[in-house]
């Protein structure tokens, strides 16, 4: 190189050395060149340090682990710098597990909302050891990509990490500082119930039961990955069985959620500031909750056996009691029959002839008040009833005295009774014998004859009616008509129950597989599992409906057999006396009671918002069938057919579903329903008042105006049928009041509101029936009187337990658990189970009342029984 070239190169190097270097941003060094600081660290010491992109801090900890003693280790960090775009990464490396988390910790809520937390605490999963004492090491690595970030680190031992049986333990938790504890089953305990309580409803939290495995899922975004879990406000309870955990131990994990919406709380306004970006995380500051946990042993297998035997014993005792009453009644009747025969056969001391039966024998009172349907009142059914038993219109019998057996003596030939009504006469109707022997008679043929239809107008519009007036149809035809009630409800039950059973089994399977206990609304403080069922006690308590429904069917079967035997003997009482015996509706009622038990049990397999109608459908049917049976007693010819009755009940169930799904806070729905309720009440009132002798056609308004003008304007006349008018006015007042209540208050539980309408109408009609029965001079015998009194008392206690409200699917699962209560009977049954017991007994008693209420009329001719 020449001297000039060397000089130029020297000057260039000198100039480059004198110029300032360009600014260079620190870049992460290669892995081998990164600066690593590792230090031995101690428990219960707070380390304030800093970290940057070229620095990795490692803290080495060691502690002794004993096989028979478990200690929890908790890592707490707090990042002091506010650099959300470049978080600090903490990695905890330990035996069999690695836990990593960033700070600020970002957790997501609904609609992808982001929440940032600067302070994070995590409990480390404790690996198992087989040695008596083992020293285990774990490391906490701290790194970041930021230029410089300061933080604090503290590692502590968790006191009371292992929960003790029947001992309460209080602690605090936040969304970024979850807590979990370990529980080990004692040798003699097979199942426990974990109860977690808090004095504050919010923030919302999650309770999870997880197996002893690493890692432990203890954050809001992963707590549902494994184990059983449920949301919580103030109460939570989970029953845990030893057989489900091979290690005979489990973790109780408590996580505070980022939002309260899952527990029924309000969502926070997001974003909280005007300048905040929708993607920018929100700092929730301090969402801390104080909780208390206690693990207590659950009931033993002996308690299950004892409770099952108790349940069976209660309801089987009704079978024994029924058998004893039947034997007593049979012996009493035989003794009475022997006494009557002896009294009739023994000669009189004065005349030497056989004695006659006194009118007041066996304390049977007179029935003079039953003159409403006699000849003097224009009834044609007396002659018809008499000719039925003779098979001819040539000779009739009159009833002498008021004896029990209504001794009959020949009387003068019966004159044909005719009423001048246009050109029609009832002569052939009054003298025509019944067509019981003709097999070709059908109800439709009988009803569509023009003269018979005209006869209906004459008979049913009389001011005073007797049962004989409304028992004119062939009883074999009516028997078939009312048997359809039973066969229809049996068919409905089969098609209804099969998919219900399949659905609830699927629900229970989903609960068991996913562990999500928010699906079902149990009383978790008294939910005893058996096999795959989560709440066996709620299912067992429904056994009473099935057993008592079956007993009622057996009672009806026995009554029907006795009645058929009496008909074969041509017993005058069975043919001509008492309320006409039709058992089809009774069979339908017993079947409905059994199905109520089956479907209520299905509902309680997993009670929730989507299957509530399983528990209420047959309640509506029972209420409707009871009203139909009560009406049928004195109106056998004009009672509703099974098809129309079940169609109306199906419409009720339809409104029940629509009301629950769409009715909450929906003004339009409540207006429509209230209008339909009132219109249906008016139509039914008209049907009952005129005994079906009216038409709904285009001239209905003209006829209504005509009646109002003639009865209210031209002359002020009272109603022709006073008793019916009183009942219907009271019924309309009650139903209009219920409609107004629903429209104004709009109750959340529409299903119960609809059921209350049916029950109120049933109670009103039942009370009216009893009052009119007593007002007509009839009496109530001892057995129905005892049934009425005892059933009323049982209904009162049953409703008390029903309104305790142990859960409700109208709220969130967490809010529903606030109503949970402990068991109150045998440590196995809760308030709702007692409602099942008492309501099944009360329904059975109510059915017996309907069955036996008119037994006092069994020896009274039907043309002397008043219709009301």
Secondary structure, DSSP 8 states (H G I E B T S, - for coil): --HHHHHHHHHHHHHHHHS-----------GGGSEEEEEE--TT-EEEEEE-TTEEEEEEEEEEEETTB--EEEEEEEE-S--TTS-EEEEEEETTEEEEEEESEEEE-GGG-EEEESEEEEEE------SSEEEEEEEEEEEESSS-EEEEEEEEEETT-B--BT--EEEEE-SSS-EEEEEE--TT-SEEEEEEE-S---S-EEEEEEES-SS---STTTGGGSSEEEEESSEEEEEEEGGG-TTSEEEEEEEE-S-SGGGT-----SSSSTT--TTS-EE-----EEEEEEEEE---HHHHHHHHHHHHHHHHHHHHHHHHHHHHHHHHHHHHHHHHHHHHHSB-TTTSSB----TTGGG----GGGGGGSGGGT-SHHHHHHHHHHT-SS--EEE-TT-SS--EEE-S--------BTTB--HHHHH----TT-TT--HHHHHH-HHHHHHHHHHHTSSS-BGGGG--S-HHHHHHHHHHHHHHHHHHHHHHHHHHHHHHHHHHHHHHHH-BTTSS---GGG---BTTBS-HHHHHTTHHHHHHHHHHHHHHHHHHHHHHHHHHTT-HHHHHBSS----HHHHHHHHHHHHHHHHHHHHHHS--TTSTHHHHHHHHHHHHHHHHHHHHHH-TTTS--HHHHHHHHHHHHHHHHHHHHH-TT-HHHHHHHHHHHHHHHHHHHHHHHTTT----STTHHHHHHHHHIIIIII-----SSHHHHHHHHHHHHHHHHHHHHHHHH--S-HHHHHHHHHHHHHHHHHHHHHHHHHHTT----HHHHHHHHHHHHHHHHHHHHHTT----TTS-HHHHHTT-----BTTTB-HHHHHHHHHHHHHHHHHHHHHHTTGGGTTSBGGGSB--
